Amino acid sequence: MSIAITSPNNSRVKDVLKLSKASERARRRATVVEGLRESLRALAGGVEPLEAFVCPELLVPEARPALARLTDLDRRRRTWLAEVTPEVFAKLALREDSGGLLLVIPFLEHRLDALRPPNPAFLTVIEGVEKPGNLGAILRTADAAGLHGVIVAAGATDLHNPNVVRASLGTLFTVPVAEATAEETLTWLRAHAITIVAATPEADQLYTTADYTRPVAVVLGSEANGLSDVWRAAADSLVAIPLLGQADSLNLSASTAILLYEVVRQRLAARIIPSPTIHPG
């Protein structure tokens, strides 16, 4: 590791801090990955960082595979690697538990035609998602539920927002993700003979009564506006989650988790997916 940064006013440090702005991320087509778990998942997913900043005093033993990978990439001049002081790292990091590791990575490709779901496909479409935390939480649930893809249709949040990476715990790098318009998504779903089950509080059908054992895309709308008329008209089934209290809606990520795990429940019962090993607590 030939580069050492000891000043918080270093130009490289200032350039990283500028990536907190969406306009700067878009201009440079780069974003920040902060934290050991997130960085390990990015590297395991084949991401080659543009830059990496390591603070030896803060590194934990679990970081050794990441450090070895970054050192190799630096040696081959595929990543620019720097060792920084705790003071410098404190300026770079937004979190106190970042583990002494921060990456600057290029934008990922999120093309719809890159999705290759097996049969029966298990996908979710999130229309107009606005909050990075919700999108990150949905990706985390999608990873846990074994989804074959998440399609962000007309999203109002930036997939490369560092808060998406953080809230997803790095599962942005483990779940196939695509961005597309509603029209492009509908065309793609129909071409792949994938049933559309869309969630809306106004539906007459309870979400548990729909058949999710077929190739299926579960569709949910934005936090503010819910499901658009485009998806209501296109859906093969409209379903609702019962609301038995005073609230007239659920958090988007919570609603998504409920629906996705109903798919898992039905597919486990039909033996479409293998039963997981449950370890006693």
N, C-alpha and C positions, 0 to 999 in steps of 0.2 A: 504494500500500500504506500505509494510514493507521495500522495498529497495529504497535507495536514492543514486544517483550518482552525485558527485560534481566535479569530475576531468575529463577533456577531455582525459586524458591518461589512464583511466580505461580500463581494458582488454576487457570488454564487448563492449565498444565503439569501440575499435580497431578491434574487430571481425566483427562488423557491417560494418565498412569501407572496410574491405577486400572483402565484397560481391559486390563491384563495378566491380570486375574481373569475367569474365565468368567462368574461370576455378575453382574459389573458389565457385561460385554458384553451379556449376555442382558437385563438390566434396561434398559439404554439402547439396545439393538438397534443397536450401533455397534461398530466394530473399527478397528484401526490398520493402515495400509499404510506400510511403511518401505522406502525405497530408490528409486533413480531408475527402474530397469527396471520394477519392480512398479508404481510410481506412473504411469508412462507408459502401461502396459497397462491400468490401471484407468481412466484418463482417456480413452484411446482406445476403451474398451468402454462409454463413456457414463456412467460413474459420476460423480456430482456430490458431492464431499466436503462433509461438514458443517463441517469445519475443515481448514486447511492451515497447516503451519509450515515456513518457508523460512529457511535460513541463507545469506545471500549469500556469505560468505567460503568456504563449502564447495561452492557450486554449480559444476557443470562446464558447458561450452557445450551439451552434449546436453540439458541441463535447460531450455533456452529455450522449446521448445514447451509444456512442462508449466507453466512460469511464466506464459507468455502466456495459457494456458487458465485458470489459477487467478486471474490478475488480472482477466480478463473476468468470471468467475463472481463474484468479489468485488465488482466494479463493479455487477453486476446483483443483488447481495445474495442470491446463491444459495449462496455459500461464504464462511465467515469466514476471512480470510487474515491471517497474522501473520508479521512478520520477527523472527527471534530471533538472539541472539548465539551464538557457538560454545559458550560455557559452557552456555547453556540447551539447545542442540541436543544436547550430549553427555549431558545428563540425560534428554532425551526418547528418544534413539535407543538401541537395544540393540546395534546393529552399528557398527563403525568405518567401514564403507564405504557408508554410507547416502546419500551424495551431497548432503547438505544439504536433503533433502526428506522430509517426513512428512505423511501424510494421515490424517484420521479420517473414515471413510466409514460410511454406513448399511448395515445388513444387506442382503444381496442376496436376491432371491426365488429359491427353488430348487424350483419346483413340477414334479411329474412331468408334468402335462398341458401344460406349456409346451414340452416336448421335441417337435421336429418333424424327426425323422431322415428323410433321403431314402432311396430304395430302390436297392440293398440296404443296410439299416441296419447300422451298425457301432457297437456300444455295449459298455460293460463295467459290470458290477454288482459292487460291493465290499461284502461283508457284514461288518458289525461291525468296521470298521477302527478301531484303537485309537490309533495313533501319528500325530500331525500331520505328522511328517516323511515317513512312508510315504504318506499321502494326498496331500501336496504333490508328492512324486516321481511318484506315479501320474498326477496331473493334468498334470505336465510331459511324461510319456511319451504321455499321451492327446493332448495338443496336437501333439506331434511326429508321431504316427502317424495324425493326421487323424480321430480319433474324432468321431462325431456326438453323443455324450453319455456322461457318467459318472453312474451312479446309485449313491448311497450308501444302502444298505439297513441299517437298524438300526445306524447308525454310533455308535461309542462316543467319537468325537472330534468336536470342534466345528469345523464347516466354516469358521467365522469366526475361528478361532484364528490369531493373527498368524504362528505358525510354519507353518501351512498355506500362507498367502500367500507367505511367504519361501521355503519349500522348493519351491513350485510355480513360482518366479520370475515370479509374476504371471499364470501361465496359468489361475489360478482365474477370471480375467476374460475368457479367450478360449475356454474349453471349456464347452459347455452342461452344467450340473450340476443334478442333482435329488436330493432326499432323500425317501425313502418307506419304508414298512414292506415286509417281504418279500411279504406278501399283496397289497398295492397294486401292487408292482412286477410280480409274476407275472401279475396280472390285466391290467396294461397291456401286458406283453410278448405275452401270448396274443392280446389284442385287435388287436395290430399284426402278428400272424403272424411273430414273431421267434423264431428257433431259440435254445435255451439250451444253451450248451456250458459245463459247470462243471468246474473243476479240483480234483482231490483226489489225494493220493499213492496212494490205494488203488485207483484206476481201472485197468482192464486195457488201455485203449486209449491209445496214445501220442498226445500232443497234436498231432503233425504229421499224423496220419491223419484227423483230423476235417475236415469240409468247412466252410470259413469264407467261401465265396463267396456263400452265401445271406444273407438278413437274419439277423444273429447278435448275441447278447449273450454275452460271455465273463464268467463268474461266478467270483469267488474269495472265499475265506473269511477270517476274521480271523487276525491273527498268532498269537493264543493257542489258538484253538479250531478253526481251519480252517473247512471248509464245514459248514453245519448240515444236519440231516436233511431240512428243508423243501426246500432247493435240490437235495440229492441225489435226492430223489424226483421233483422237478419237471423235472430236466434231461433234455433230449433226448439228450445225450451226456455221459458222464463221461470226462475225459481226465487224463493224468498227465504230468508232466515227469520224465524219468529222473534218478535220483539215484545216481551211480556211486561215491560216496565214503562216508564215515562219517556225514555229516550226514543227518538224516531229513527236512529241509525247507529251503526257500529263503526269503529275505526276501520279504515280500509284494510290495513294489514291484518287486523283481527278477523274481519269477514273473509278475507282470502284464506287464512289459515283454517277456518271452520270448513269452508268448501273443499279445499284441497285434501284435507284429511278425511272427508266423506268419500272422496275418490279412492284414497288409500284403503279405507275400511271396506268398501265394496270390492275392490280388486284383491284384497287379502282373502275375503270370504269366497270369492270366485277362483282363488288360487292362480290368478293372473300374475301376481308377484309373490315371491317367496316370503314366508313368515319370518320376521326378524327374530334374532336371538335376544331374549329379554333376560338381562342379568339381575338377580335379586339385589335389592339395596342393602 
